[in-house]
Amino acid sequence: MNVLAAGMIILVALVGCGGITPLPQEIYIRLALAVPPSNVVQFPASAAWRVAPFRGSGVHKERALAYTRDHGKSLQQYPRIFWLDSPERLLQATLAGYLRAGANVQVTTERASNAGLEVFGIIQRFEQDLSDDQIAVDADLVIELRRQSSGRLLCTKEYRVRQSIGDASAVHVATAMSEAVTQIYAQFATDAAAALKSDVASE
């Protein structure tokens, strides 16, 4: 093959590449507190808290946004819509932030800590629901509070919030999920405060 022929092949290849449709852009979404807590929950005086990473199924260990079309019987993942981190880590960080702001307590997420109380969470559902005409997001979390030194369970409860959204866009999913988890955190803070008061009174 001479130089001229080789040059023509390269030119044709470059022209052809110019006509390729670019891949859709990847989208990254945040999970944040929907609004700053307006009411500070009063806890009995206690040591610092530690919020552990939440635990979930394989899909909740990954960053891709999960969705269902059959009421949660099966889950799929969007190929180009991602959370900034895995739901396990996002829920840990946002719950710690909520407790700092809304419960006025010392909170850490570090594994090696001298915290007197530990919070553990299990992710049951954390997904977009496209099953019905009304598009929604579902957050279903089990959250428990324990004494770190003894491991004694102070409270545990499953919290479920379904938040409707106008459409299936990433920005609506992020907003609705943030509102859902903020509602759950508020309920947990109230339950934890009641459990701690009862525990202190029984000592």
Buried (B, 14 or more C-beta within 10 A) or exposed (E): EEEEEEEEEEEEEEEEEEEEEEEEEEBBBEBBBBEEBEEEBEBEEBBBBBBBBBBBBEBBBBBBBBBBBEEBEEBBBBEEBBBBBBBBBBBBBBBBBBBBBBBEBBBBBEEEBEBBBBBBBBBBBBBBBBBEEEBBBBBBBBBBBBBBEEEEEBBBBEBBBBBEBEEBBBEBBBBBBBBBBBBBBBBBBEBBBEBBEEBEEEE
